[in-house]
Amino acid sequence: MTLDISKLSKNIIEKKTVIGVLGLGQVGLPTALCILNANYRVVGIDRDEKLIKHIASGKSPIPEHGFENLIENFLTNNLLTVSTSSSLLSEADIIIVCVPTPLDGLTSTADLSYLKNALTDISDLLNTQKLIIIESTIPPNTIKNVLIPHVENKSGKKAGEGFLLSYCPERISPGNSLIEFTNNARLIGADDDDSLNLTNLFLKNITKGKILLSKSTNAEISKLAENSFRDLNIAFANELAIICEQSGADVFEVIRLANTHPRVNIHFPGPGVGGPCLTKDPYLLIQGKTIDSSLIKLARNTNDAMPDHIVKTFLGAFKIDLKPKKPKILILGIAYKPEVNDTRKSPTIDIINKLKANNLENIYVHDPYTSESFGVTLVTENLRSILKDFDCIITVTAHKQYKELDISLFKDDCVVIDAARIFEKDQFLDTDITYLPLGSR
Ligand SMILES: NC(=O)c1ccc[n+]([C@@H]2O[C@H](COP(=O)([O-])OP(=O)(O)OC[C@H]3O[C@@H](n4cnc5c(N)ncnc54)[C@H](O)[C@@H]3O)[C@@H](O)[C@H]2O)c1
């Protein structure tokens, strides 16, 4: 079978193409909803049975505004089908792959097994013409050297003849994904014109953002460079935070001042970098490279050391003040960023473990978006009613709810380690609370 490009193009323009989305997680589900918003029919596949049942019942696993209404509406109108069975993808003309590409814990290289498994399933369905779009983040040369040969090998068909394959890395920020998916500029990487042009045509129909076309390896490295740049920039901000603590300056004021320079854009410091992307993508960029990549590794190490810095701040405060021997500690925020329920690689995990390693036992956590507690006590009561119980409050995630907390609800002589910088110093001026904001003394 040779591909009928003009028929595929016509179907894309007339919105007659069925779109398959493989992997309905933090990236796949918003992707599916945006494609549905653009009036295409979507078949969404995930091997997680619980997740599929959840979505099929009209519920959203992601707490983003508007998701549940959209899911319910698309299901009711038979525009969205969800299933664990990838065989349903046989009716799809375009399949978007959004499965995980985590780090292999031992080698710090990408574990491509999820992608290969997904592509093996798709390879069985290539009796009809398909465009496969990879959205998962991948190391350099993966499209050319790993994924295309894998599909060719499993399907017995040649790329460009039996199937098309392109790379279209995702740039959405969870929590704001519908808006970002529709408006962000997007990269497409492919090494043959048909894959490039057809993906471009499809994207033009679902996003308003600028679309940039390049070779697959350029797009792969560009995606990794974006997140590595952000990780490096945050590492710089974290280092500035420590310099400011030692110098009596305030890092937020320093950054505010510095960023008025027309060519300076320093990010903000924090208790560590979490989430599935910034903690991983710098390693994917340098995997298997013989170049001296010490800057990228150093930034990772700096950011990974921030939970330790927070725990040292805690230990310093309680030694000096001779506060209760077994202080009761409350950590505010488990999600890795505000207003999401994703706890992957959250700095809270490391902070808990490091507190425990210092024989601290009275550790409690609270998060309005998740019930994961990483082995310590989860606060389920009304937060305002129990704040007075705690000798120390550590802010990790800047959820809006925490910014609205009245500090008169805190214990009179408690210690507040504000790693998420959600309070102002002035709020504590006439109190006996020891306030220790990250990056300021
Ligand atoms: N989360 C983000 O903010 C973000 C942003 C940009 C890029 N990415 C990249 O996108 C990819 C997906 O990330 P995510 O955060 O959505 O992951 P996720 O873990 O939230 O979702 C992945 C989903 O894929 C499913 N899955 C795994 N193998 C499968 C298979 N063979 N068939 C069907 N379903 C399968 C899993 O059950 C899971 O629900 C990763 O490569 C990640 O690096 C993530």
The ligand as a Tripos MOL2 file, in Angstrom:
@<TRIPOS>MOLECULE
LIG
   44    48     1     0     0
SMALL
NO_CHARGES

@<TRIPOS>ATOM
      1 N1          3.5230   16.4750   32.0160 N.am      1 LIG1
      2 C1          4.0190   17.4850   31.3260 C.2       1 LIG1
      3 O1          3.9040   18.6400   31.7310 O.2       1 LIG1
      4 C2          4.7210   17.2680   30.0050 C.ar      1 LIG1
      5 C3          4.9510   18.3890   29.1880 C.ar      1 LIG1
      6 C4          5.5910   18.1970   27.9590 C.ar      1 LIG1
      7 C5          6.0070   16.9260   27.5950 C.ar      1 LIG1
      8 N2          5.7850   15.8470   28.4180 N.ar      1 LIG1
      9 C6          6.1950   14.5230   27.9420 C.3       1 LIG1
     10 O2          5.0200   13.8510   27.4840 O.3       1 LIG1
     11 C7          5.1290   12.4360   27.7440 C.3       1 LIG1
     12 C8          3.9330   11.9810   28.5780 C.3       1 LIG1
     13 O3          3.9960   12.6490   29.8320 O.3       1 LIG1
     14 P1          2.7620   12.7100   30.8180 P.3       1 LIG1
     15 O4          3.1350   13.6700   31.8860 O.co2     1 LIG1
     16 O5          1.4950   12.8960   30.0790 O.co2     1 LIG1
     17 O6          2.7840   11.2150   31.3860 O.3       1 LIG1
     18 P2          1.6230   10.5140   32.2190 P.3       1 LIG1
     19 O7          2.2900    9.4680   33.0150 O.co2     1 LIG1
     20 O8          0.7810   11.5580   32.8990 O.co2     1 LIG1
     21 O9          0.7040    9.8410   31.0970 O.3       1 LIG1
     22 C9          1.1350    8.8150   30.2850 C.3       1 LIG1
     23 C10        -0.0090    7.8370   30.0950 C.3       1 LIG1
     24 O10         0.3850    6.8590   29.1270 O.3       1 LIG1
     25 C11        -0.1790    5.6110   29.4980 C.3       1 LIG1
     26 N3          0.5510    4.5480   28.7970 N.ar      1 LIG1
     27 C12         1.8180    4.1080   28.9920 C.ar      1 LIG1
     28 N4          2.1360    3.1670   28.0840 N.ar      1 LIG1
     29 C13         1.0460    2.9870   27.3150 C.ar      1 LIG1
     30 C14         0.7400    2.1480   26.2150 C.ar      1 LIG1
     31 N5          1.6550    1.3210   25.7030 N.pl3     1 LIG1
     32 N6         -0.4960    2.2110   25.6860 N.ar      1 LIG1
     33 C15        -1.4320    3.0500   26.1930 C.ar      1 LIG1
     34 N7         -1.1910    3.8980   27.2240 N.ar      1 LIG1
     35 C16         0.0170    3.8570   27.7770 C.ar      1 LIG1
     36 C17        -0.0590    5.5950   31.0000 C.3       1 LIG1
     37 O11        -0.9730    4.6880   31.5830 O.3       1 LIG1
     38 C18        -0.3580    7.0560   31.3620 C.3       1 LIG1
     39 O12        -1.7260    7.2680   31.6630 O.3       1 LIG1
     40 C19         6.4860   12.2490   28.4270 C.3       1 LIG1
     41 O13         7.4430   11.9280   27.4590 O.3       1 LIG1
     42 C20         6.7760   13.6130   29.0180 C.3       1 LIG1
     43 O14         8.1520   13.8340   29.1710 O.3       1 LIG1
     44 C21         5.1280   16.0000   29.6030 C.ar      1 LIG1
@<TRIPOS>BOND
     1     1     2 1
     2     2     3 2
     3     2     4 1
     4     4     5 ar
     5     4    44 ar
     6     5     6 ar
     7     6     7 ar
     8     7     8 ar
     9     8     9 1
    10     8    44 ar
    11     9    10 1
    12     9    42 1
    13    10    11 1
    14    11    12 1
    15    11    40 1
    16    12    13 1
    17    13    14 1
    18    14    15 2
    19    14    16 1
    20    14    17 1
    21    17    18 1
    22    18    19 2
    23    18    20 1
    24    18    21 1
    25    21    22 1
    26    22    23 1
    27    23    24 1
    28    23    38 1
    29    24    25 1
    30    25    26 1
    31    25    36 1
    32    26    27 ar
    33    26    35 ar
    34    27    28 ar
    35    28    29 ar
    36    29    30 ar
    37    29    35 ar
    38    30    31 1
    39    30    32 ar
    40    32    33 ar
    41    33    34 ar
    42    34    35 ar
    43    36    37 1
    44    36    38 1
    45    38    39 1
    46    40    41 1
    47    40    42 1
    48    42    43 1
@<TRIPOS>SUBSTRUCTURE
     1 LIG1         1 GROUP 0 **** ****
